[in-house]
Amino acid sequence: MKHLLLTTIAAILLIGCVSSPDHSGTYTLSDLKKDMVLTFELKPDGSFIGTNSKEKDDDLIGSWKVEGELLVCEGTTEKRSEKIIIKFNKSIGKLDSVTEGGKEAPTEELDGLIVKKN
């Protein structure tokens, strides 16, 4: 009986440690100052598509990953072929950084911007 209890506890701990939260899904970032909405569709295979309400024909296509507390979306725009990296906190959605064409957006431009999972 003692071994069965220990085996059960070990199995539960192993499953809990191995499984990780699923961060795939649709995320939205609304920037009221710029009258713009960015939508990210993070797919379970690690790829994503990002659309910008102001540049509908220039999707951002790339991959996403988890780095500590951040979700990192790194891709290239279809039309302009510009590399963009967007990092946001996976728990609270706070935008951490945006790098576009090798230039990081100033911190004050990111203040108050939250990415919400739909």
C-alpha positions in Angstrom: 0.0 0.0 0.0 2.8 2.3 0.9 4.5 1.7 -2.5 1.2 2.4 -4.4 0.8 5.7 -2.6 4.4 6.7 -3.4 4.1 5.6 -7.0 0.9 7.6 -7.4 2.4 10.8 -5.9 5.5 10.4 -8.1 3.4 10.0 -11.2 1.4 13.1 -10.4 4.5 15.1 -9.8 6.1 13.8 -13.1 3.0 14.7 -15.1 2.8 18.2 -13.5 6.5 18.9 -14.2 6.4 17.6 -17.8 3.2 19.3 -19.0 3.4 23.0 -19.6 0.7 25.6 -20.2 -0.5 26.0 -23.7 0.2 29.6 -24.8 -1.2 29.1 -28.3 -4.2 31.1 -29.2 -5.2 34.6 -30.4 -3.8 37.7 -28.7 -4.8 41.3 -29.3 -2.9 44.5 -28.7 -4.9 47.8 -29.0 -2.9 51.0 -29.2 -5.5 53.8 -28.9 -2.8 56.5 -29.4 -2.1 55.2 -32.9 -5.7 54.0 -33.6 -4.3 50.5 -34.3 -5.0 47.0 -33.3 -2.5 44.2 -33.7 -3.7 40.6 -33.6 -1.4 37.6 -33.1 -2.5 34.0 -33.8 0.0 31.8 -32.0 -0.2 28.3 -33.3 0.6 25.1 -31.3 3.5 24.3 -33.7 5.4 27.5 -32.7 4.5 29.5 -35.7 2.4 32.7 -35.7 0.7 35.2 -38.0 0.3 38.8 -36.9 -2.1 41.3 -38.5 -2.1 45.1 -38.2 -5.4 47.0 -38.6 -3.6 49.8 -40.4 -1.5 47.5 -42.8 -3.9 44.7 -43.6 -1.9 43.5 -46.6 1.4 43.2 -44.8 1.1 40.3 -42.3 3.8 39.5 -39.9 4.8 35.8 -40.2 7.2 34.0 -38.0 7.7 31.9 -34.9 7.1 32.3 -31.2 8.6 30.9 -28.0 8.6 31.2 -24.3 11.6 32.9 -22.6 11.1 32.9 -18.9 8.1 35.1 -18.2 8.0 36.4 -21.8 6.3 35.3 -25.0 8.6 36.3 -27.9 7.2 36.7 -31.4 9.8 37.1 -34.0 8.9 37.4 -37.7 9.1 39.2 -41.0 6.5 41.4 -42.7 5.3 40.0 -46.0 5.5 43.2 -48.1 8.2 45.2 -46.5 10.4 42.2 -45.5 11.0 44.0 -42.2 12.1 41.9 -39.2 10.0 42.6 -36.1 10.3 41.2 -32.6 7.6 41.6 -30.0 8.0 40.5 -26.4 5.2 40.5 -23.8 4.7 39.1 -20.3 2.8 35.8 -20.7 1.0 36.2 -17.3 -0.1 39.8 -17.2 0.2 40.8 -20.9 2.4 43.8 -20.3 4.3 44.7 -23.5 8.0 44.4 -22.7 9.7 45.4 -26.0 9.2 46.0 -29.7 12.1 45.9 -32.1 11.3 46.9 -35.7 14.0 46.8 -38.4 16.7 46.5 -35.7 15.5 49.6 -33.7 13.9 49.1 -30.3 10.8 51.3 -29.6 11.4 53.7 -26.7 10.1 52.5 -23.4 7.6 55.4 -23.0 5.8 54.4 -26.2 5.1 51.0 -24.6 3.8 52.3 -21.3 0.3 51.0 -20.6 0.1 48.7 -23.6 -1.3 45.3 -22.7 -1.6 42.2 -24.9 -4.8 40.3 -24.1 -5.5 36.7 -24.9 -8.9 36.2 -26.5 
